[in-house]
C-alpha cells in the first residue's frame, strides 16, 4: 500500500500517466525469457514510467520462474544503447523527497532482478550508463559486445546513483576502482570492463552467447 501511495504521488508531481506503450519487448527462446528495452529515441532511458512498467513485468516473470516456466531471464537493449540511465530532464524536476522516493522505486526494481529465482544475464551492446549500469550490475552475469561502453557520469552533473550501484560495483571490482569510476565520471571500454571484472565475458552477439550459457548450464 505504501508503494502504491508513493507511486501515485510521484506520478501526480511529474504529470506522468501510468498507461503508456510498453518500453520493452518480451520474447521467449527455449527456456529463456528475453526482455529487450526499447524507446523511440533508442536510448532506453529509465524514467519513472519505464521503471514502473519494468517492475510489473519482472514481478510477473518471477512467478513464471518460480513455477519452472522459464529457466533464465536475459535483459538487453539495442546496438547503440543498453540503457542511457535515468531521464535527467525528469530528475531535474524532483525535490529532495521526490528524488528519494524515485531512488527507492529504482532500488525496488534492481533488488527484484538481483533476487530473481533463476539466473539473470545482461547482454550489453553500446552504451551502458548511469542507471543502466545499475540495472546491469543487478544481473547475476554480464556479457558485453566488444564496442560496449560503461560509465557512471553522475559526478560530472553533481549526482550519484541511488539504485544500488554504489554497493554492487565495489563488490565486483573493488572499492578503489569503483570510487575511481564514480568520482571521475569515468567511461570504460568493454575490454577494460572485462579486465577489472565488471563483465564476465565478451561476445559479438551477447544475446546468443547468453542463451548458449544457459543451455550449457542446463546440460551440465
N, C-alpha and C positions, 0 to 999 in steps of 0.2 A: 504493500500500500504506500509506504514511504517513497519507494522508487517511482511509482506511478504519479504521485503528487509532484515529485521533483521533476520528472519529465514534462508534466503538464505545465509547470511554472516556467521551465526553460523555453518551451515552445511558445508560450504566451509572450515572454520577453523578447524572443528573437523573431516572432511572427513567422515561424516555420511550421507548416502543416505536417501531420503525421503521414498522410497519404501522399505518395509520390511514386514515380516509376522506380522499380527496384534497381538499386545501384550495383547490381551484380547479376551474373547468370549462374545457375546451378545445374550441373550435368553429372551423369554417373558413367563410370567406366570400370568394368569388372567390379571389384569390391570397394572402389574409391568414389567418394563424392568430391567433385571439383568445383570450388567456389571461386569464380573469376570476377574481380572487381571491374566495374565499368563506369564511365561517366562521359557526358557529351564532349568535354574538352580533353578527354583521355588522361587526365592527371590523377584521377581516382582519389580526390580529396576526401578526408574523413570528417564530414560535417556532423552536426547533431542528428540530422535526419538519417544520414548514412549509417552512423554508429547504431542508432535505434533499430534500423532495418536489419543490419548485420547481426545484432544481438538476438533479435527474434528468430532469424534464420538459423543461427548456430545453436540456439536453445532447442529448436525443433530437430536439428541433426543429432544433437546429443541423445535425444530419445531414441532415434533410429539406431545410433551406435550402441546404446545400452541393450537394444533388442537383437543386436547382431546383424542388422540390415546393411550396415556399412562397416568396413574394416579400417578405413583411414579417411582423413579429410585433407585435401590439397587446396591451399589458398594461393592464388596467383593474380596477375594483372594483365597488362598488355606489353608489347615490345618496348615501349618508351617509358612506362611507369608501372612499377608495382603499386606504389602509392606515394603521392607528394606530401602526405601527412594531413594534419588538421587544416581546416579552412581559415586562413589568417584574417580574412575580412570578417568572418563571423566572430572569431576570437576577439577582435579589436572592439567589438560592441559589448563585451561582457564586463560586468563589475567584478570585484573580487569574489564575493559569494557565488555569483553565477559561474565564474571560471572554476571555482572549486567544485561546484555541482557537475559541471561538464567533465572535469577531470575524473570524478567518481564514476560517471557513466562510461567513460573510456576504460577505466580500471575494471569495471564490471565485465566489459566485453573482452578485454585481454585476459582476465582471470578465467573467463569461460573457456577460451581457447587453451589456456595453459593447463587447465584441469580436465580437458576433454578426455573421454574414456578410451579413445583409440588414438593412434599416432596422428599428429597434425604436422604437415610438411608445408613450408613456404617455398614456392617455386618462383624465383625472383628474376625478372628482366628489368632493365632500365633503372630508373631512379627509385630508391627505397629510402625515403627521407622522413625525419621527424616522427610523427605518429605512425607513419607507415613502417618505420623501423621498429617502433614499439610493437606493432602488430606482428612483424616477422619474429621478433625476439620472444613473443608469447608462444610461438610454434615450437614444437619439440625438435624439429630438424629443418635446416635451411639449405636449399640448393640454388646456386646463382648462375646465371649466364655470364660468360666472360666480360661482357660490357656493362654489367650492373654497377651502380654507384650507390654507396651508403653514406649516410650522414645525419647528424642531429644539429641543424643550423640555428636552433633557437637562441643560443647565446649571442649570436650576432644581431638578434632582434630584441634582446632583453627578456627572453623567455626560457623556460626549462620544461622538459617533458613532465607530464603528470599521469602518464598511463602505464607506469611500471618500468620504463626503460632504465631509469637511474638505479634500479635494483637488479634487473636481469642482465644488463650489459656488463657490469663489473664481475658478475659470477661467471660469465663466459670468457672474457678477455683480460680480467684483472683490473683492479681499481685504478692503477696509474694510467693504463692505456685508455680506459673508459673516460677518466677525467680529461685526458688529452682530447678525445673526440668531442666531449661535451663543451669544455671551456674554450677550445679553439674553433668550435663550429666546423670541425674538420670533415671533409669529404674524402672517402677512400674507395679504391677500386675493388673489384671482385677478387683479384689476386691477393691484395693486401688483406681483405676480409677473411680469405681462406687461411692466410699465413698466421693471423692472430687468433683464429678460432671463432670468428663471428659467423661464418658459414661452414657447413660440413663438407661441401663439395661444389665443384663447378661442372656445368654441362651446357652444351649448345642448345639443348632442349630440356629445361628444368622440369617441365611437367612430365614428359616421357620418362625422364630419369627417376622422378618421384614415384611414378606408377611401377617402374621396374623394381625399385627398392621395396615397395610394399609386397610385390609378388615374390621376391626373393625371401622376404621375412616370413611370408605365409608358407612357402615351401620348406623353409628351414625348421 
